[in-house]
Amino acid sequence: MTRSTSRVPSRLLRAGALLMFLTLPLGAQQPVDAARALLAQERFVTPPPEVARLVTAPRQQNTVLTQQSPDRRRFLALHAGALGNEQQFAKPHHYFGGLQVDYRANRARTLTTRGSSMLEIVDATTAGRTRVEIPSGATASSPSWSPDGSQLAFLANFDDASYVYVADARTGRARRLSGRAALPVLDTSLDWAPDGSGVYAVLVPEPRMPMPKEPAAAEGPLVRMTTPGVKNKTPTYASLLGSPFEKAQLEYYATGQLARLSTTGAVQQVGTPAMIQAVDVAPDGQHLRVTVLAKPFSYIVPLTSFGTEEQLWTSDGRRLSTLARRPLREGSANDDGTRVAVDTGRRSFAWYPGGGLAYLLQDP
């Protein structure tokens, strides 16, 4: 087969290439105009079918080998709800330096939008499944096995509050431990007493401090202070505290009452209300390691950089000592200003099985 070719003058090729270069942006402008017109409607729109199919895939039906029972014979299958709906995500909430709070329900917003719709206890040897009873109208969060694996504690998240429930691991039947609402804002976990007789949880204090009231007029200018004579880089964060009123709000919603909820229904308050971030029960059940959010708060870094204290309490709430302090960190890892070296102090605390605390300490 004969193929004929014709020679095109180079000046015409250059002209054609220039013509293509000039006309391509004109065609590309059409999708940009369409996108702008869509944004100008100021409403939610349905994505293309291909995207919607991927986003709404039922990934909540996946099961992983997590939350094994103490005897390693059973594990939990956590079935998250679907992606949720506009009503769940549109519920009003406060945003405090990176911490989102569902203020109506007194909990971290993630428990409102990401709770489990079903909990199943799976027998690893027989594959038998026992469905845990979750109260109607609630989702479940923070499941925790009792030390002997016979019970399962979890938070039941209703529309207006969260409560501590305990389920029988054999039958799945669940019951509320107390009529007092939980306060899973900073600490969203549940910790069992070593003998399995009760659960430690942070509750809404009774009585509670007065709710802060926003002043009708600004009480002062917007002031941001850094260390004199030190040049600090100030990264951009999605959420920062903005006023003394927001500082007071954060303290109000973060301050909870640690309590021991007996499986028989009794409630024992432990210590006084505090901004509790974590609780770690000693193996003997006689002591607690409590992490507390510390003041001062900051306007230029998020809550994760605020100071904390590691405290040692007795099981009835008497504070024995401060194990470590981490001060407020207002610098960043790459700035030129003064930064506290957190590794020089005690850190990474852990209980010895037979009693006593272990921790890391940098060698001078």
C-alpha positions as CSV (number, residue, x, y, z in Angstrom):
1,M,0.0,0.0,0.0
2,T,1.3,3.4,-1.0
3,R,1.0,6.2,1.5
4,S,1.4,9.8,0.2
5,T,2.5,12.7,2.4
6,S,2.5,16.4,1.8
7,R,5.0,18.8,3.2
8,V,3.5,21.7,5.2
9,P,5.5,24.9,5.4
10,S,6.9,25.4,8.9
11,R,5.4,28.9,9.2
12,L,1.9,27.4,8.8
13,L,2.7,24.8,11.5
14,R,3.8,27.6,13.8
15,A,0.6,29.5,13.0
16,G,-1.6,26.5,13.7
17,A,0.1,25.8,17.0
18,L,-0.4,29.4,18.0
19,L,-4.1,29.2,17.0
20,M,-4.5,26.1,19.1
21,F,-2.8,27.8,22.1
22,L,-5.1,30.8,21.8
23,T,-8.3,28.8,21.4
24,L,-7.8,26.3,24.2
25,P,-8.4,28.7,27.1
26,L,-11.6,29.8,25.5
27,G,-12.9,26.3,25.7
28,A,-11.6,25.8,29.2
29,Q,-13.4,29.0,30.4
30,Q,-16.8,27.3,29.9
31,P,-16.5,24.9,32.8
32,V,-15.2,27.7,35.0
33,D,-18.2,29.9,34.1
34,A,-20.5,26.9,34.8
35,A,-18.9,26.4,38.2
36,R,-19.3,30.0,39.1
37,A,-22.9,30.0,38.1
38,L,-23.4,26.9,40.3
39,L,-21.8,28.6,43.3
40,A,-23.9,31.7,42.8
41,Q,-27.0,29.6,43.5
42,E,-25.8,29.3,47.1
43,R,-27.4,25.8,47.7
44,F,-26.4,22.2,48.1
45,V,-26.2,20.3,44.9
46,T,-26.1,16.6,44.1
47,P,-22.7,15.4,42.9
48,P,-22.3,13.4,39.7
49,P,-23.6,9.8,40.0
50,E,-20.0,8.3,39.9
51,V,-18.9,10.5,42.8
52,A,-22.1,9.9,44.8
53,R,-21.8,6.1,44.4
54,L,-18.2,6.1,45.8
55,V,-19.0,8.5,48.7
56,T,-22.2,6.6,49.8
57,A,-20.6,3.1,49.5
58,P,-21.6,1.2,52.7
59,R,-18.2,1.2,54.2
60,Q,-19.8,1.1,57.7
61,Q,-20.5,-2.6,57.0
62,N,-16.8,-3.3,57.1
63,T,-15.6,-5.4,60.1
64,V,-12.1,-5.4,61.5
65,L,-10.5,-7.4,64.3
66,T,-10.4,-4.7,66.9
67,Q,-11.7,-4.4,70.5
68,Q,-10.8,-8.0,71.4
69,S,-12.1,-9.3,74.7
70,P,-9.6,-9.8,77.6
71,D,-9.6,-13.6,76.9
72,R,-9.1,-13.0,73.1
73,R,-12.0,-15.3,72.3
74,R,-14.3,-12.6,71.2
75,F,-14.2,-9.2,69.5
76,L,-16.4,-6.3,68.7
77,A,-17.9,-5.6,65.3
78,L,-18.6,-1.9,65.2
79,H,-21.1,-0.9,62.6
80,A,-21.1,2.8,62.0
81,G,-24.1,4.6,60.7
82,A,-24.2,5.7,57.1
83,L,-22.7,9.1,56.3
84,G,-25.4,10.8,58.1
85,N,-27.7,13.6,56.9
86,E,-27.8,17.3,56.7
87,Q,-29.8,17.5,60.0
88,Q,-27.0,15.7,62.0
89,F,-24.2,17.8,60.5
90,A,-26.2,21.0,60.7
91,K,-26.8,20.7,64.4
92,P,-25.5,23.9,66.0
93,H,-22.2,23.5,67.8
94,H,-19.4,25.6,69.3
95,Y,-15.9,25.5,67.9
96,F,-13.2,26.2,70.5
97,G,-9.6,26.1,69.2
98,G,-10.1,23.0,67.2
99,L,-12.6,21.4,69.7
100,Q,-16.1,21.0,68.3
101,V,-18.7,20.8,71.0
102,D,-22.4,19.8,70.6
103,Y,-23.5,22.1,73.4
104,R,-27.0,20.9,73.5
105,A,-25.9,17.3,74.3
106,N,-22.7,18.3,76.3
107,R,-20.4,16.2,74.2
108,A,-17.7,16.3,71.5
109,R,-19.5,16.8,68.1
110,T,-17.8,13.6,66.7
111,L,-20.0,11.5,69.0
112,T,-23.1,13.2,67.4
113,T,-22.0,12.7,63.8
114,R,-20.0,9.4,64.0
115,G,-21.6,7.1,66.5
116,S,-22.1,3.4,65.8
117,S,-25.6,2.3,64.8
118,M,-24.9,-1.3,65.9
119,L,-22.5,-3.2,68.1
120,E,-22.0,-7.0,67.7
121,I,-20.0,-9.4,69.9
122,V,-18.4,-12.0,67.6
123,D,-17.2,-15.3,68.8
124,A,-13.8,-15.9,67.1
125,T,-14.1,-19.7,67.3
126,T,-17.7,-20.2,66.2
127,A,-18.4,-17.0,64.3
128,G,-21.5,-16.6,66.4
129,R,-22.8,-13.0,66.8
130,T,-24.5,-11.4,69.7
131,R,-26.1,-8.1,69.0
132,V,-25.8,-5.5,71.8
133,E,-29.0,-3.6,72.6
134,I,-28.6,0.0,71.8
135,P,-31.4,2.2,73.1
136,S,-33.9,3.4,70.5
137,G,-33.0,6.8,69.1
138,A,-29.3,6.6,70.2
139,T,-26.0,5.7,68.7
140,A,-23.1,4.0,70.6
141,S,-19.6,5.2,71.3
142,S,-16.5,4.3,73.3
143,P,-17.2,0.6,73.9
144,S,-15.0,-0.9,76.6
145,W,-14.7,-4.5,77.8
146,S,-14.9,-5.3,81.6
147,P,-11.7,-6.9,82.9
148,D,-13.2,-10.4,82.8
149,G,-14.9,-9.9,79.4
150,S,-18.4,-10.6,80.8
151,Q,-19.7,-7.0,80.3
152,L,-19.4,-4.2,77.8
153,A,-19.7,-0.5,78.7
154,F,-20.5,2.1,76.1
155,L,-21.9,5.6,75.7
156,A,-25.4,5.9,74.4
157,N,-25.7,9.1,72.5
158,F,-29.3,10.5,72.4
159,D,-30.2,13.8,70.7
160,D,-29.9,15.8,73.9
161,A,-27.5,13.9,76.1
162,S,-25.1,10.9,76.5
163,Y,-25.5,8.2,79.2
164,V,-23.3,5.3,80.3
165,Y,-24.8,1.8,79.6
166,V,-23.5,-1.6,80.4
167,A,-24.4,-4.7,78.3
168,D,-24.2,-8.4,79.2
169,A,-21.6,-9.9,76.8
170,R,-23.5,-13.2,76.7
171,T,-27.0,-11.9,75.9
172,G,-26.4,-8.4,74.6
173,R,-29.0,-6.9,77.0
174,A,-28.0,-3.4,78.1
175,R,-29.1,-1.1,80.9
176,R,-28.3,2.4,81.9
177,L,-26.1,2.7,84.9
178,S,-27.3,6.1,86.1
179,G,-29.8,8.8,85.2
180,R,-27.0,11.4,85.3
181,A,-25.8,12.5,81.9
182,A,-22.2,12.1,80.8
183,L,-19.9,14.9,79.7
184,P,-17.7,13.3,77.0
185,V,-16.2,16.6,75.8
186,L,-12.5,16.2,76.4
187,D,-12.4,12.6,77.7
188,T,-14.7,10.4,75.7
189,S,-13.5,7.1,77.0
190,L,-14.8,4.8,79.8
191,D,-12.5,3.1,82.3
192,W,-13.4,0.0,84.2
193,A,-12.5,-0.6,87.8
194,P,-10.0,-3.6,87.9
195,D,-12.5,-5.8,89.7
196,G,-15.2,-5.1,87.2
197,S,-17.6,-3.6,89.8
198,G,-17.9,-0.2,88.2
199,V,-17.0,2.2,85.4
200,Y,-15.2,5.6,85.7
201,A,-16.7,8.3,83.5
202,V,-16.9,12.1,83.4
203,L,-20.4,13.4,84.2
204,V,-22.2,16.7,84.0
205,P,-21.4,18.4,87.4
206,E,-24.2,18.8,89.9
207,P,-24.4,21.6,90.6
208,R,-22.8,23.1,87.6
209,M,-21.0,26.4,87.3
210,P,-23.1,29.3,85.9
211,M,-23.2,29.3,82.1
212,P,-21.2,32.3,80.8
213,K,-23.2,35.2,79.3
214,E,-21.9,37.0,76.3
215,P,-21.6,40.7,77.0
216,A,-24.0,42.9,75.0
217,A,-21.1,45.1,74.0
218,A,-17.4,44.3,73.7
219,E,-15.6,44.7,77.0
220,G,-12.3,45.7,75.4
221,P,-10.2,45.6,72.2
222,L,-9.0,42.5,70.5
223,V,-5.5,42.0,71.9
224,R,-2.9,39.4,70.9
225,M,0.3,39.4,72.9
226,T,3.5,37.4,72.1
227,T,6.8,37.2,74.0
228,P,8.6,40.6,74.0
229,G,11.7,40.6,71.8
230,V,11.0,37.2,70.3
231,K,10.0,36.7,66.7
232,N,7.3,34.0,66.6
233,K,5.9,32.6,63.4
234,T,2.1,32.5,63.6
235,P,0.6,29.6,61.5
236,T,-3.0,29.8,60.3
237,Y,-5.4,27.5,62.1
238,A,-9.0,26.7,61.3
239,S,-10.3,27.5,64.7
240,L,-8.9,29.6,67.6
241,L,-10.4,31.1,70.7
242,G,-11.4,34.7,69.9
243,S,-12.5,36.4,73.2
244,P,-12.6,36.2,77.0
245,F,-16.2,35.0,76.5
246,E,-15.1,32.0,74.4
247,K,-12.4,31.2,77.0
248,A,-15.2,31.1,79.7
249,Q,-17.4,28.9,77.4
250,L,-14.6,26.4,76.9
251,E,-14.0,26.1,80.6
252,Y,-17.8,25.7,81.2
253,Y,-18.2,22.9,78.7
254,A,-14.9,21.1,79.5
255,T,-15.4,21.0,83.3
256,G,-16.8,17.7,84.4
257,Q,-17.2,15.6,87.5
258,L,-15.3,12.3,87.5
259,A,-17.5,9.6,89.0
260,R,-17.4,5.9,89.6
261,L,-20.7,4.3,88.4
262,S,-21.2,1.0,90.1
263,T,-22.8,-1.9,88.2
264,T,-25.4,-2.0,91.0
265,G,-26.5,1.6,90.2
266,A,-24.7,3.6,92.8
267,V,-22.8,6.8,91.8
268,Q,-19.7,7.9,93.7
269,Q,-18.3,11.3,92.9
270,V,-14.5,11.2,92.7
271,G,-12.7,14.5,93.5
272,T,-14.0,17.9,92.5
273,P,-15.0,19.1,89.0
274,A,-12.1,19.7,86.6
275,M,-11.3,19.9,82.9
276,I,-10.4,16.2,82.7
277,Q,-8.8,15.0,79.5
278,A,-8.0,11.4,80.4
279,V,-8.2,8.9,83.3
280,D,-6.0,5.8,83.8
281,V,-7.0,3.5,86.6
282,A,-4.2,1.7,88.5
283,P,-4.2,-2.2,88.4
284,D,-4.9,-2.3,92.1
285,G,-7.9,0.1,91.7
286,Q,-6.6,2.3,94.5
287,H,-5.1,5.1,92.5
288,L,-5.9,7.1,89.3
289,R,-3.7,9.0,86.9
290,V,-5.7,12.0,85.8
291,T,-4.7,14.4,82.9
292,V,-6.2,17.8,83.4
293,L,-6.3,20.7,80.9
294,A,-4.5,23.7,82.5
295,K,-4.8,27.4,82.1
296,P,-3.9,29.9,80.7
297,F,-5.7,29.4,77.4
298,S,-4.4,31.0,74.2
299,Y,-5.7,33.0,71.3
300,I,-2.9,32.1,68.9
301,V,-2.7,28.3,69.1
302,P,-5.4,25.6,69.3
303,L,-6.4,23.5,72.3
304,T,-3.9,20.7,71.4
305,S,-1.1,23.2,72.4
306,F,-2.6,24.2,75.7
307,G,-0.9,23.2,78.9
308,T,-1.8,20.0,80.9
309,E,-1.1,18.5,84.2
310,E,-0.6,14.8,85.0
311,Q,-2.0,14.3,88.5
312,L,-2.0,11.3,90.8
313,W,-5.3,10.8,92.7
314,T,-6.6,8.2,95.2
315,S,-9.6,6.3,94.1
316,D,-11.8,8.6,96.2
317,G,-10.5,11.7,94.5
318,R,-7.8,12.9,96.9
319,R,-5.0,14.5,94.9
320,L,-1.6,13.1,96.1
321,S,0.8,14.8,93.7
322,T,1.5,16.4,90.3
323,L,3.5,14.0,88.3
324,A,4.3,16.3,85.4
325,R,3.4,19.7,83.9
326,R,3.4,20.6,80.2
327,P,3.1,24.4,79.8
328,L,1.3,26.2,77.1
329,R,3.1,26.0,73.8
330,E,2.7,29.1,71.6
331,G,5.6,28.5,69.3
332,S,5.8,26.0,66.4
333,A,8.4,23.4,65.8
334,N,10.1,25.5,63.0
335,D,10.0,29.0,64.5
336,D,12.9,31.0,65.8
337,G,11.4,31.8,69.2
338,T,11.7,30.1,72.6
339,R,10.1,26.7,72.8
340,V,9.8,24.4,75.8
341,A,11.4,21.1,75.2
342,V,8.7,18.7,76.4
343,D,11.0,15.7,76.2
344,T,13.0,17.0,79.1
345,G,10.3,16.2,81.6
346,R,8.5,13.1,82.7
347,R,6.2,11.7,79.9
348,S,4.5,8.5,78.6
349,F,3.3,7.3,82.0
350,A,2.2,3.7,82.3
351,W,1.1,1.6,85.3
352,Y,3.2,-1.4,86.3
353,P,1.1,-4.6,86.5
354,G,2.1,-5.0,90.1
355,G,1.7,-1.4,91.0
356,G,3.8,1.8,90.6
357,L,4.2,4.1,87.6
358,A,6.8,3.9,84.8
359,Y,7.7,6.9,82.6
360,L,10.2,8.1,80.2
361,L,12.8,10.8,81.1
362,Q,15.5,12.1,78.8
363,D,19.0,11.5,80.0
364,P,20.7,14.9,80.6
